[in-house]
Amino acid sequence: MFSRRLKTGYFILEGLNSFAVVFYFYYLYFYMQKVYGFGNKANLTLAALNGATYALTAWWGGRFAQRFGYFTALKLGFGIMACALALGWKFTSASAEIAVMVLVVVGMSFTWPTLEALVSEGEPDGGLQHMVGVYNVVWATTAAIGNFIGGAILDHAGLKSLFYVPLAIVLSQLGLTVWLESRAKPWPHPLSESGDEGLRAQASEGLRQALPSSGAGAVLLATAVQEVETSAHSADRGKRFLAMAWLANPFAYIGINTLIAVVPGVARKLELSAMMAGFCCSTWCFARLLAFISLWHWTGWHYRFRWLLVAYLGLVGSFITILLVPQLAVLVLAQLLFGGAVGLLYYSSLFYSMDNSETKGEHGGFHEAAIGLGNFAGPAVGAATLQFLPNYPHSGALAVGVLLLCGLWGLTAIWRNGRFA
């Protein structure tokens, strides 16, 4: 089930999924603006609903995949997405399209945690680093392409292409999933984390009882027990970095989802068509892709707090610059820093999730649910601020910037409690 040959198929599923969901969700805000007159506040509210739904369903989707099987979860997810997109193609009211979006999010919740688990299962430490790297590069590549050409597709193929293009992709994914399932062999469920910790404790106690307490035996005992305790210390460090990454990554998505929702407004301010907005406002996606490639081949960032800190500071500074400086050149340059920052924060969350877990489907669900929380919080704060301070057009961006600074405080607090540099 987890052979490298089959994992090529999983990567194809992942790449197709990334293109489909990026095209649909990123350009849904353009569609709602053009067809139903949605402005920044309405689109931010829509983005908050998107994130809240994903936060509630992604964790459950990961648990479902762990319990009922990865292929079952994928087929269910793709099936729900296909039905929703087909309905969206025919609907002609804003409320119906919002309901379609929610249903697409529910279906998507079964796909990402499952794909993350499929490419990570059965890998040793070195193999895990490689597979997570490939995974990130694949989805980031097709996401960047989807964002870059999505506006051109919408302008030239018509607004309804928002539905039938991803629908065709999702149906092909469903067919590929059925084929991959027929080629896969069953895989036993791995041990739980609590079981792993129990085995470590039993090993330490067993060593103490089995070896003599003096002489050469005592030296051997001390060395063996130290190795076991070092492993326990390493596990504790891993959990702390996992906590920091799980905190930082949702804040990265606070910035991402807020930015995506207001891009139509930025494009209108700069007098850009949907196609030109796609070309100019996808720079951060390509910067994120370059960051993934670099982090894949260079492992010096693993368990180093300073890299998380630098990335987070870059996130805050670039986000505020993008939204507050209405110049095209500044917009493009700030996106380079933004993409690099969110790339490291996302990579950290996924790598530490897979590196510190045996139940990868469930931990993939936690990772994705945390993304959903970020996708909800940023747009929700932005929309609420615009509602209560309508005469201050930059109030939403500043409020989200303050929210990101709160995340910086939390990140440093976790680090100081563990003191892992």
C-alpha positions as CSV (number, residue, x, y, z in Angstrom):
1,M,0.0,0.0,0.0
2,F,2.9,2.4,0.7
3,S,5.4,1.3,-2.0
4,R,7.2,4.1,-3.8
5,R,5.6,3.0,-7.1
6,L,2.1,3.6,-5.6
7,K,3.2,6.8,-4.0
8,T,3.8,8.2,-7.4
9,G,0.1,7.8,-7.9
10,Y,-0.6,9.5,-4.6
11,F,1.5,12.5,-5.7
12,I,-0.5,12.8,-8.9
13,L,-3.7,12.8,-6.8
14,E,-2.1,15.5,-4.6
15,G,-1.1,17.7,-7.5
16,L,-4.5,17.5,-9.2
17,N,-6.2,18.2,-5.8
18,S,-4.1,21.3,-5.3
19,F,-4.8,22.8,-8.7
20,A,-8.5,22.1,-8.4
21,V,-9.0,23.6,-4.9
22,V,-6.7,26.6,-5.5
23,F,-8.5,27.5,-8.7
24,Y,-11.9,27.1,-7.1
25,F,-11.3,28.8,-3.7
26,Y,-9.0,31.5,-4.8
27,Y,-11.2,32.7,-7.7
28,L,-14.5,32.1,-5.9
29,Y,-14.0,35.6,-4.5
30,F,-13.7,37.1,-8.0
31,Y,-16.8,35.2,-9.0
32,M,-18.8,36.5,-6.0
33,Q,-17.6,40.0,-6.7
34,K,-18.5,40.0,-10.4
35,V,-21.8,38.1,-10.2
36,Y,-23.2,39.1,-6.8
37,G,-21.3,42.4,-6.1
38,F,-19.4,41.1,-3.0
39,G,-16.9,43.6,-1.6
40,N,-14.0,43.1,0.8
41,K,-16.2,42.7,3.9
42,A,-18.5,40.1,2.3
43,N,-15.6,38.2,0.8
44,L,-13.8,38.2,4.2
45,T,-17.0,36.8,5.8
46,L,-17.1,34.1,3.1
47,A,-13.5,33.3,3.8
48,A,-14.1,33.1,7.5
49,L,-17.0,30.6,6.9
50,N,-14.7,28.6,4.7
51,G,-12.1,28.4,7.4
52,A,-14.5,27.6,10.2
53,T,-16.0,24.8,8.3
54,Y,-12.6,23.3,7.5
55,A,-11.4,23.7,11.2
56,L,-14.5,21.7,12.3
57,T,-14.3,18.9,9.7
58,A,-10.5,18.4,8.8
59,W,-9.6,16.8,12.2
60,W,-12.6,14.5,11.9
61,G,-11.7,13.7,8.3
62,G,-8.2,12.6,9.5
63,R,-9.7,10.4,12.2
64,F,-12.1,8.9,9.6
65,A,-9.2,8.0,7.3
66,Q,-7.3,6.5,10.2
67,R,-10.2,4.3,11.2
68,F,-12.0,3.4,8.0
69,G,-9.1,3.4,5.6
70,Y,-7.3,6.0,3.4
71,F,-9.0,5.0,0.1
72,T,-12.5,5.1,1.6
73,A,-11.8,8.6,2.9
74,L,-10.5,9.7,-0.5
75,K,-13.4,8.3,-2.4
76,L,-15.9,9.9,0.0
77,G,-14.1,13.3,-0.2
78,F,-13.8,13.4,-4.0
79,G,-17.4,12.2,-4.3
80,I,-18.7,15.0,-2.1
81,M,-16.6,17.6,-4.0
82,A,-17.8,16.4,-7.4
83,C,-21.5,16.6,-6.3
84,A,-21.1,20.1,-4.9
85,L,-19.3,21.5,-7.9
86,A,-21.9,20.0,-10.2
87,L,-24.6,21.8,-8.2
88,G,-22.7,25.0,-8.2
89,W,-22.5,24.9,-12.0
90,K,-26.3,25.1,-12.1
91,F,-27.1,27.4,-9.2
92,T,-27.8,31.1,-9.7
93,S,-28.1,32.6,-6.3
94,A,-25.5,33.8,-3.8
95,S,-26.9,31.8,-0.9
96,A,-26.8,28.6,-3.0
97,E,-23.2,29.2,-4.0
98,I,-22.2,29.7,-0.4
99,A,-23.8,26.4,0.5
100,V,-21.9,24.8,-2.4
101,M,-18.6,26.2,-1.0
102,V,-19.3,24.7,2.4
103,L,-20.0,21.3,0.8
104,V,-16.8,21.5,-1.2
105,V,-14.9,22.3,2.0
106,V,-16.4,19.3,3.7
107,G,-15.4,17.0,0.9
108,M,-11.9,18.5,0.9
109,S,-11.5,17.7,4.6
110,F,-11.3,14.0,3.7
111,T,-8.6,14.5,1.1
112,W,-5.6,16.5,2.5
113,P,-5.1,14.6,5.8
114,T,-5.4,11.4,3.9
115,L,-2.9,12.3,1.2
116,E,-0.4,13.5,3.8
117,A,-0.6,10.2,5.6
118,L,-0.4,8.1,2.4
119,V,2.9,9.7,1.3
120,S,4.4,9.5,4.8
121,E,3.4,6.0,6.0
122,G,6.1,3.4,6.1
123,E,9.0,5.8,5.7
124,P,12.2,5.9,7.9
125,D,13.4,9.2,9.2
126,G,15.5,10.0,6.1
127,G,12.7,8.8,3.8
128,L,10.2,10.9,5.6
129,Q,12.2,14.1,5.0
130,H,12.4,13.2,1.3
131,M,8.7,12.3,1.0
132,V,7.5,15.4,2.9
133,G,9.7,17.5,0.6
134,V,8.3,15.9,-2.5
135,Y,4.8,16.3,-1.2
136,N,5.3,20.0,-0.5
137,V,6.9,20.7,-3.8
138,V,4.2,18.9,-5.8
139,W,1.2,20.7,-4.2
140,A,3.0,24.1,-4.2
141,T,3.8,23.8,-7.9
142,T,0.3,23.0,-9.0
143,A,-1.1,25.6,-6.6
144,A,1.2,28.3,-8.0
145,I,0.1,27.3,-11.6
146,G,-3.5,27.3,-10.6
147,N,-3.3,30.8,-9.1
148,F,-1.2,32.1,-11.9
149,I,-3.5,31.0,-14.8
150,G,-6.8,30.9,-12.9
151,G,-7.6,34.4,-13.8
152,A,-6.9,33.8,-17.5
153,I,-9.2,30.7,-17.4
154,L,-11.9,32.7,-15.8
155,D,-11.6,35.6,-18.3
156,H,-11.4,33.4,-21.4
157,A,-13.5,30.3,-20.6
158,G,-16.3,32.2,-18.7
159,L,-17.2,32.5,-15.1
160,K,-18.9,29.1,-14.9
161,S,-15.4,27.6,-15.6
162,L,-15.0,28.1,-11.8
163,F,-17.1,25.0,-11.4
164,Y,-16.7,22.7,-14.5
165,V,-12.8,22.9,-14.6
166,P,-12.3,21.6,-11.0
167,L,-15.3,19.2,-11.5
168,A,-13.5,17.5,-14.4
169,I,-10.3,17.2,-12.3
170,V,-12.1,15.8,-9.2
171,L,-13.8,13.1,-11.4
172,S,-10.4,12.1,-12.8
173,Q,-9.1,11.9,-9.2
174,L,-12.0,9.7,-8.2
175,G,-11.2,7.3,-11.1
176,L,-7.5,7.3,-10.2
177,T,-8.2,6.5,-6.5
178,V,-10.3,3.5,-7.5
179,W,-7.5,2.2,-9.7
180,L,-4.8,2.8,-7.0
181,E,-7.0,1.0,-4.4
182,S,-7.1,-2.1,-6.7
183,R,-3.3,-2.2,-6.8
184,A,-2.7,-1.6,-3.1
185,K,-2.1,-4.2,-0.4
186,P,-3.4,-3.9,3.2
187,W,-1.1,-2.3,5.7
188,P,-1.3,-2.9,9.5
189,H,-2.2,0.0,11.7
190,P,0.9,1.5,13.4
191,L,1.4,1.7,17.2
192,S,-0.1,4.7,19.0
193,E,2.1,7.3,20.5
194,S,1.1,6.4,24.0
195,G,2.2,2.8,23.2
196,D,5.5,4.0,21.9
197,E,6.1,6.0,25.1
198,G,5.1,3.0,27.2
199,L,7.6,0.8,25.3
200,R,10.3,3.3,26.0
201,A,9.6,3.3,29.7
202,Q,9.5,-0.4,29.8
203,A,12.8,-0.6,28.0
204,S,14.4,1.7,30.6
205,E,13.0,-0.3,33.5
206,G,14.0,-3.6,31.9
207,L,17.6,-2.5,31.5
208,R,17.8,-1.5,35.2
209,Q,16.5,-4.9,36.3
210,A,18.5,-7.0,33.8
211,L,22.0,-5.5,34.4
212,P,24.1,-5.6,37.6
213,S,24.4,-2.4,39.7
214,S,28.2,-2.3,39.9
215,G,31.4,-2.8,37.8
216,A,31.2,-3.0,34.0
217,G,27.6,-3.9,34.2
218,A,26.8,-0.6,35.9
219,V,28.7,1.3,33.2
220,L,26.7,-0.5,30.5
221,L,23.5,0.1,32.4
222,A,24.2,3.8,32.8
223,T,25.0,4.1,29.1
224,A,22.0,2.2,27.9
225,V,19.6,4.1,30.2
226,Q,21.1,7.4,29.1
227,E,20.4,6.5,25.5
228,V,16.8,5.7,26.4
229,E,16.4,8.9,28.4
230,T,18.0,10.9,25.6
231,S,15.4,9.5,23.3
232,A,12.7,10.6,25.7
233,H,14.2,14.1,25.8
234,S,14.3,14.2,22.0
235,A,10.7,13.2,22.0
236,D,9.9,16.0,24.4
237,R,11.8,18.5,22.2
238,G,9.9,17.2,19.2
239,K,6.6,17.8,20.9
240,R,7.5,21.4,21.8
241,F,8.5,22.2,18.2
242,L,5.3,20.5,17.1
243,A,3.4,22.8,19.4
244,M,5.2,25.9,18.1
245,A,4.6,24.9,14.5
246,W,1.0,24.1,15.1
247,L,0.6,27.6,16.5
248,A,2.6,29.4,13.8
249,N,1.1,27.7,10.8
250,P,-2.5,28.8,11.6
251,F,-1.3,32.3,11.9
252,A,0.4,32.0,8.5
253,Y,-3.0,31.0,7.1
254,I,-4.5,33.9,8.9
255,G,-2.4,36.0,6.5
256,I,-2.9,33.8,3.5
257,N,-6.7,33.5,3.6
258,T,-7.1,37.2,4.5
259,L,-4.9,38.1,1.5
260,I,-6.8,35.8,-0.9
261,A,-10.1,37.3,0.1
262,V,-9.1,40.9,-0.5
263,V,-7.2,40.3,-3.7
264,P,-10.2,41.3,-5.8
265,G,-10.3,44.6,-3.9
266,V,-6.6,45.1,-4.4
267,A,-7.0,44.3,-8.1
268,R,-9.8,46.8,-8.5
269,K,-7.7,49.5,-6.7
270,L,-4.8,48.8,-9.1
271,E,-7.2,48.5,-12.1
272,L,-6.1,44.9,-12.8
273,S,-8.3,42.3,-14.7
274,A,-8.8,38.9,-13.2
275,M,-6.1,37.6,-15.5
276,M,-3.5,40.3,-14.6
277,A,-4.4,39.9,-10.9
278,G,-3.6,36.2,-11.2
279,F,-0.3,37.0,-12.9
280,C,0.8,39.7,-10.3
281,C,-0.8,38.3,-7.1
282,S,0.5,34.7,-7.5
283,T,4.2,35.8,-6.9
284,W,4.0,34.6,-3.3
285,C,2.9,31.1,-4.4
286,F,6.1,30.8,-6.5
287,A,8.2,32.1,-3.6
288,R,6.6,29.5,-1.4
289,L,7.5,26.8,-3.9
290,L,11.1,27.9,-4.0
291,A,11.1,27.9,-0.2
292,F,9.8,24.3,-0.2
293,I,12.5,23.2,-2.6
294,S,15.2,24.8,-0.4
295,L,13.9,23.3,2.8
296,W,13.5,19.9,1.2
297,H,17.2,19.7,0.4
298,W,18.6,21.6,3.4
299,T,17.7,20.2,6.8
300,G,19.6,22.8,9.0
301,W,16.2,24.3,9.9
302,H,15.0,21.2,11.7
303,Y,14.4,21.9,15.4
304,R,16.0,25.4,15.2
305,F,13.8,28.1,16.8
306,R,15.5,31.0,15.1
307,W,14.2,29.9,11.7
308,L,10.7,29.8,13.0
309,L,11.1,33.2,14.5
310,V,12.6,34.8,11.4
311,A,9.9,33.4,9.2
312,Y,7.2,34.6,11.5
313,L,8.6,38.2,11.6
314,G,8.8,38.1,7.8
315,L,5.1,37.0,7.7
316,V,4.0,40.0,9.8
317,G,6.0,42.6,8.0
318,S,5.2,41.4,4.4
319,F,1.5,41.0,5.1
320,I,1.1,44.5,6.4
321,T,3.1,45.9,3.5
322,I,1.1,44.0,0.8
323,L,-2.2,45.4,2.1
324,L,-1.2,48.9,3.0
325,V,1.2,50.0,0.2
326,P,-0.9,50.4,-3.0
327,Q,2.0,50.1,-5.5
328,L,2.4,47.2,-7.9
329,A,6.2,46.9,-7.6
330,V,5.9,46.9,-3.8
331,L,3.1,44.3,-4.0
332,V,5.2,41.9,-6.0
333,L,8.4,42.4,-3.9
334,A,6.6,42.0,-0.6
335,Q,5.0,38.7,-1.9
336,L,8.5,37.2,-2.2
337,L,9.1,37.6,1.5
338,F,5.5,36.5,2.3
339,G,5.8,33.3,0.3
340,G,9.2,32.4,1.8
341,A,7.8,32.9,5.3
342,V,4.6,30.9,4.9
343,G,6.6,28.2,3.2
344,L,8.8,27.6,6.2
345,L,5.9,27.8,8.7
346,Y,3.8,25.3,6.7
347,Y,6.7,23.0,6.1
348,S,7.5,23.0,9.9
349,S,3.9,22.1,10.8
350,L,3.7,19.2,8.4
351,F,7.2,17.8,9.0
352,Y,6.9,17.9,12.8
353,S,3.4,16.4,12.6
354,M,4.7,13.5,10.6
355,D,8.0,13.2,12.4
356,N,6.4,13.0,15.9
357,S,3.5,10.7,15.1
358,E,2.6,7.1,14.4
359,T,-1.1,7.8,13.7
360,K,-0.3,10.0,10.6
361,G,-3.9,10.2,9.3
362,E,-5.1,11.7,12.7
363,H,-2.1,14.0,13.0
364,G,-2.6,15.1,9.4
365,G,-6.1,16.0,10.5
366,F,-4.8,18.1,13.4
367,H,-2.4,19.9,11.0
368,E,-5.2,20.7,8.5
369,A,-7.7,21.7,11.3
370,A,-5.1,24.2,12.5
371,I,-5.0,25.6,9.0
372,G,-8.8,25.9,9.1
373,L,-8.6,27.9,12.4
374,G,-6.2,30.3,10.7
375,N,-8.3,30.5,7.6
376,F,-11.3,31.5,9.9
377,A,-9.6,33.8,12.4
378,G,-7.9,36.3,10.0
379,P,-10.9,37.0,7.7
380,A,-13.3,37.0,10.7
381,V,-11.3,39.7,12.4
382,G,-10.9,41.7,9.1
383,A,-14.6,41.5,8.4
384,A,-15.6,42.4,11.9
385,T,-13.3,45.4,11.9
386,L,-14.7,46.7,8.6
387,Q,-18.2,46.2,10.0
388,F,-17.6,48.4,13.1
389,L,-15.0,50.8,11.6
390,P,-16.4,51.3,8.0
391,N,-14.8,54.7,7.6
392,Y,-11.3,53.4,8.1
393,P,-10.5,51.2,5.0
394,H,-7.1,50.0,6.4
395,S,-8.6,49.0,9.8
396,G,-9.1,45.4,8.7
397,A,-5.5,44.9,7.7
398,L,-4.2,46.6,10.8
399,A,-6.4,44.5,13.0
400,V,-5.2,41.3,11.4
401,G,-1.6,42.5,11.8
402,V,-2.2,42.9,15.5
403,L,-3.6,39.4,15.6
404,L,-0.4,38.1,13.9
405,L,1.6,39.8,16.7
406,C,-0.4,37.9,19.3
407,G,0.8,34.8,17.6
408,L,4.4,36.0,17.9
409,W,3.9,36.3,21.6
410,G,2.6,32.8,21.8
411,L,5.4,31.4,19.8
412,T,8.1,32.9,22.0
413,A,6.3,31.8,25.2
414,I,6.3,28.2,24.1
415,W,10.0,28.4,23.2
416,R,11.0,30.0,26.5
417,N,9.3,27.2,28.4
418,G,11.4,24.6,26.7
419,R,14.5,26.7,25.8
420,F,15.2,24.8,22.6
421,A,17.2,27.0,20.3
